[in-house]
């Protein structure tokens, strides 16, 4: 592992530990994501090109972290932009939509089935936003998993794991919002996967050719 990325890891773990100990405010959560953004910027300076997509995406995630605490809908829309950029990053690195489109369809259809009873009972616009977001998120993870078919370089393996972590994190968040049963345990599990996702995407920039 690159020594710079290794040097950032204790701080990422520290912030994660603080998250698990006590839920902080939105500014603290944003700063935590900005730490990984800084790591991605260093990777982008070293490798240039598509690495800047990750730096930009994580910066957008940091903004979304803050906005999400104020407005779930607007925060989710901002996160959607970040995921679209990360999907582009995965495509440029070899990911495609072929047979793996079935994975995306399963995720989207499964989400619809699980939350069907909430679709028409909520009076806000949360469900349509979550529906669109599910499509974007499912596409990203499907493109990442497609890398199994091509040469598995360290960068691609890290990207795949990061995409899966993002999916798990967002699934937990969405479930809590839709069902209204957000719990401290769910938040802690969510933050483990979210911090892993942003750190791993930043780390992947150090292994680009």
Protein Blocks (a to p, Z undefined) as FASTA:
>chain_A
ZZklmmmmmmmmmmmmmmmmpccdfklmmmmmmmmmmmmmmmmmmngmmlmmmmmmmmmm
mmmmmmmmmomklmmmmmmmmmmmmmmmmmmnopacfklmmmmmmmmmmmmmmmmmmmmm
pcbfklmmmmmmmmmmmmmmmmmmmmmmmccdfklmmmmmmmmmmmmmmmmmmmmmmnop
acfklmmmmmmmmmmmmmmmmmmmmmcZZ
